[in-house]
Amino acid sequence: MMKENSLEFWLDYIQTLEPKEIELGLERIKPIYENLIKSKISSKVIVVGGTNGKGTAVEFLSRLLMTKNKTVGTFTSPHLFHFNERIKINGMTVSDELIIESFKLIDESRGSTHLTYFDFSTLASLIIFNKFNVDFMVLEIGLGGRLDPVNVVDSDIAILTNVELDHQDWLGEDRESIGKEKADIFKFQKPVILGQHKVPSSVLENCVKMENQVFRVGEEFNYQVDDASRRWSYSFEGEKKVSFSNIELNGFSVSSLSCALTAFCLLEEEVNVDLDSALDALDLKGRCELIDKRFLLDVSHNESSAKYLASFIQRNFDDQIEINAVFGVMADKDVNSIIEPLIKRIKKWYVTSPDIDRSMPAEELGRLIASKRTNDEVQTIKSVTGACLKAQEDTGEGGLVLIFGSFYTVSEAFPALKLLRSVA
């Protein structure tokens, strides 16, 4: 039996407290937040919303601030391996003890109110960051914006990386509806950074309503990518002029990196910084991550991120290289839109299902892909580990195994790759 003072016990426990859907909303969490954090948070708070690239923006902005000897608390979701990855101070995960202590405080304070897993996670991060009096809190919006528990905080700057189709059951069927939900993280007369060239009108309308000072890509800041030299540049046209050039291109979204740089320009008077060191320090697993020049792992799980993955492959791998894919997704995903950018480039598909209730059964996913490919190009394998082992076995020398479709798929792939490397 698990002990009550173990993090595993508490993570299981808080999942039993999930409220009914009709009870979702910030009105549940706000009184608890105000009771637990009575004094105003002294830290500068930056929230990062959007469909894709949020984690990259959070991580890079945090690393930039750390170069100025600032103490930075970061909250992200989901995690790949351990819950503690969600809550970090200066890039280091906080201890089980701190999280358990915070969970206990929240549980005592909530009374009869039902809180979600994300409510507990968010409140725990805020309690911990406030306790350590961090200089900056950089908080990722998990889903949407309006009802996300992170939105309970009165933030100083909001970043919206992009608005694309995802989670339509929750956020709306089109970009206008989704944009309206995501733009609700903007606070009255506070700066807003928009990282997408063509944002929905609903986002801009909310900026007007909230009287935000808006920093838009292509206007107040911009970036240029040179695929030939594998370099990019950045410029900021605010009160102070800032420019960086000859920055090394890596697997991370330049758009998200630029959003982080823009926030950094707004937060710091002196913007001189060693960008290469900050980029080298980025600790993000599963974002176009190449292991042993043999395995490419990416957490892409919607149309927009799949298009970015396809462009990364086109930029970095010769057309003649054999690419086989291990693919597993959640049941609510539009599979056709995810595979469309990659269907012609991938030779064989090893379709699988991560070990989580929300995942799409491998057999169902296999039928969807088989409808677009011949039967000998699609294999259904129940476990992610088995799919990785089979893909490695079938992929010729010099070929590439692509593993993508979900955070959960990538997470379960890592132990398999560790096993393959140990016997290589």
N, C-alpha and C positions, 0 to 999 in steps of 0.2 A: 504493500500500500504506500502511495506517495505521501510524504510528509507535508503538512500544511505550510511549512516554511520553504517549500521548493517552488521554483518558478514554474516548473511543469504543472504542478498542482494548480497554481493560480491561473495559468493560461487555459487549462481545461475548465476551471471554475467560471471564469468570466464569459466563456462561450456558452454556458448554460443560462446566462442572464439576458440573452438577446431579446429585445422588445419586439412586439408585433410591428409590421411595416407601417401601420397607420400611426404609430407612436413616434416615428422618426421625426427628428427636428431639434433645433438648438434650444428650444424652450426646456427640454429635459436636462440638458447638460449645463446650461448657463448658471442656474442657482448653485449648483455643486462647484463649478469653477470659481464663482465669486466667494463661496464659503471657504474653499481650500486656499485660494490665493487672494487674501484680503487686501494686501497692499498692491498698488499698481506696479505691474512689471516694469522694472527700470531698464531692461534691455531694449535695444532696437530690435524690432521684429519684422522679418521679411517672410512673406508667404509666397509659395510658388505653386501655381495652378497650371492646367493645360491638359492636353490629351497625351502627348508624348514628350520625353526629354526633361521631365521635371527633376528626376534624380540627378541628372547631369548638371542642371543649373544649381541645384542645392549644393552638391558636392564641390563644384568649382568655386562658387561664391564663398563657401566656407573656407576653402584652401586659400583663396585670395586674402580674406580677412585675417587668417592665421599668419600670413606673411607680415602683417602689421602688429604682430604680438597681441592680437585680440583673442579673448576666450569665446569660443563659438559652440553653441549647442545646435545640433541638427536632428530633425525628426523626419523620417522617411518611411515609406511603405510601398510594397510589402518587403519582407526580408527573404533572403535566399536560403540561409542555413539556420541562423539562430535569431530569436526574437530581439535580442539585445542590439542587433545591427540597426534597428529602427531608431535607437536613442544613443547619440554619441556626443561627447564633449571633446573638442579639438581632435576629431577623427578617431577617438578611442571609444569603444562600446562601454556603456556603464555596466555596473555589476548587477548580478541577480538580486543582491540584497537591497540595492537602491530601488529597483523596480518593484520588488515585493513590498517594501515599506510604503511605496506610493500607492500600490494597489490596495493595501490595507486601509490607508487613509481614505481613498475614494470609496471603498466598500462601506466604511463606517459612515461616511458623509452622505451617501446616496439615499439612505432610508429605504423606502419602498419603490424608488424610481428604478426602472430597468434601463441599464446602459449597455451599449454595444461593445464588442471587442475593440472597435476603433475609438469609442469614447474613452474607455479605460486607457488605451495606449496613448492617446493624445494628452489626456489629463496627467498621466504619469510623467510624460516628457516635460510638460510645463512645470509641474511640481519640482522635478529634479533640476531643471535649468534655473528656476527661480531660487532654489535652495543654494545653488552654487554661484548665483549672481553673475551669470555669463554676460559678456558684453553684447553679444548678438544671438538671437534665435533665428534660425533659418528653417522654416517649417513647410513640408510638402503637403499639399492638399491631396487626399487619397482618391476621392471620387466626386466629380462635379465641383461644387463650391458652396452653394447656398446652404445646404444641409450638412456639409462636412464639419465635424467637430473642431477642426483647426480654425474654422471661421468664427469661433467664439472669441478669439483674440483680436484686440484692436491693433492691427498691424500698422507699420510705418511705411512699408513699400509692398506693392503687389506685383508679381511677375506672372504674366500669362504667356506661356511658351507658344501655344497654338490651340486651335479648336478643330478637331476632326471627329469623324463618326466613330463612336465607341460607347458601350453601355447605354444603347438607345432605350432599353426598357426602363432605365432609371432617369435618363437625362433628356429624352426627346428624340424624335425621329430625324431631325435635320440639324445642320450646323447653327442655324439661327436659334433654335430652342436650346441646344447644348451650350452655345455661347452665352445665352442669357443666364443659365445656371452657373457657369464658370465665372462670369463677370461679377457675380454677387460677392466675390471676395474683396472687391475694391471698397476702400473706406473713404469717407467724406474728406475731400480736399487733400488726399494723400497721393503721392506719385504712383503711377502705373506704368509698367514696362510691357510692351506688346511685341512679341518675337516673331509674328507672322505677317507677311506682307499684305495678305487679303484676309482680314478678320471679319467675322459676321457683323452686320449693322447693329445687332443687338448689343454687342460688346461696346461699340463706339457710343451708342445711345446711353449706356450705363455710365460711361466716362463723363458724358455731358451732365447727366443727372447728379452724379456724385462730385462734380466740379474738380475732377482729377487733373493733375499736371501729367500729360501723357508723353511717353517716350516711345516712339514707334520705329521699328526697323525700317530702313530705307529713308527715314527722315531725320530724327534726332540722333540715331546711331545706325551704323551699317557695317556689313562685312563683305569681303570678297574672297572667293575660293579659287585657287589656281591648281587644278588637278595635275597639270603637267609637272609642276615643281613640288607638288604635295605640300603646299604652303597656303596660309590664309592671312588676311589682314583685317584690322578692326579700326573704326573711327567713331568718336563721340562728339556731338556738336551741341553740348549743353552750355552752361555758363563758362565752363572751362573746356578747352579743346584738347582732346586726347586721341592719340593714334598709336597703334601697334602694327608692325609689319613682320613678314617673314616668320610667322608662327607655324610650327610643325603641325601638319594635318595628322590626326589620329582617328580612332574609331568612334569618337564622340561627336554628337551633333554640334556643328559650328553655330547653328542658330541658338541653341541652349547656352553654349559657352558665351556667346555674345550678350545674351540677356544677363548672365551673371556678371560679365564685365561692366555692363551698363549700371547695374545696381551698385557695384563696387565704386564706380565713378561718382555716384550720387552720395554714397556713404562716407567716402574718404576724401579729405582735402588734397592729400598727396597721393597721386595714383601711380607713381613710379613703382614698378613691381617686376620681379623676375618671373615672367609668364611661363617659361620653360620649366622652372622648378615647381611652380604651382600645378602645371599640367602633369608633370611626372609623378606628383604626389597623389593624383586622383585615384581613389580606391573604389572602383565600380566594377563589380564582376558581371559578366554576361551581357556586356554591351559591345557587340562586334568584337568579342574577345577571341583571339587566336591562340590556341595551345598546341605546342610542338609542331607548328606549321601544318597540322593535320586536322585539327578540330576547330570549327568556328561556332561559338556559342552566342546567341542573341535572344533577349527576352521579348522581342517583337511579338505583338499579339493583336494587332489591328492593321487595317489597310495602310495607314500612313507610315507606321513603323516598318511594315514589310517592304514598302517602296524604298525607304531609306536603306534597309538591309540589302535590297537588290542593287541599289546604286553603289553601296560600299563594295559589294562583290565585283561589280563591273569595273570599279576603279582599281581594285587591288589584285584581281585574279585573271589570268589569261583565259580567253574563251575556250581553249582546248582542254583545260583542266576538268577532270571528271568531278562532279559534285553530287553527292548523295545526301539525303536529308532525313533526320530523325525529327518527327513532327507530332506534337500533342497540344491540344487547346482546351479551353474551358467550353462548357456546353452552350453558353450564350453568345458565342462568337460567330461572326459571318465568315465562314471558312473560305468561301469563294473569293472574297475580297482580299483575304490574307495570302492565299496561294497564287493569285493571278500575277503579281509582279515577278514571281519566281518559277512558275510552272514550266516554262520553256528551258530554264537554265539547269534544273535539277533532273538528273538521270533516273534515279531510283528513290522511292519514298518508303521509309520505315515508319509506319503510322502506329502511334502508341497512345497510352492514356496515363497521365500522372496519377499517383495514389491520393486522390482527393475527391470528395463527393461531387464537386462542381465540374469535374472534367468530363469532356465528351467521350463516350465509350469508343474504344479503338475500332470496333467493327463498324460503327456508324461513320466515323471519320474516314475509315478506309473506303467505304462505299462512295463517299463524296469525291474523294480524290480519284478513285478508279473510274469514275464517270468521265474523267478528263484524260486519263492515261490508260495504256494497255495493262492487262492484268499482271504481266511479268515485271512491271515497273512499280508495283505497289505491294508491299508486304505488311500485314497486320501483326504486330507483336505486342502482347499484353503489357509488359513492363518497360519503362524507359531504359532501365539497365540492359535488358535483353535486346532492345532496339539498337542501343549504342554498340553493343558487342557485335551484333549481326552486321550493322552498317560498316563497322571497322573491318570486319572479316571480308566483306564483299567489295570494298573500295580498293582499287588498284594502287600501286606505288605512285606517289606524287599526287594522288587524288585528295579531295577534301570532304570531310563529313560535317555537314551543317546541322546544328541542333537548335531548334527554335519553336516558338508558338505560345510560350507561357513562362512566367517566372518559375512555376512549379516543374515544368519540363526541364529547364536548365538546371534547377537545383538538384533534381534527382539524377541528372547526367554526370555531375562532378564525381561522385563515388565510382561510377563505371569507368570514367577516364583515368582516375587514380589507379584502378585495378589494371587497366590496359597498359598504363605507363610502367607499372611495377613488373609486368611480365614481358615487356618489350625487350 
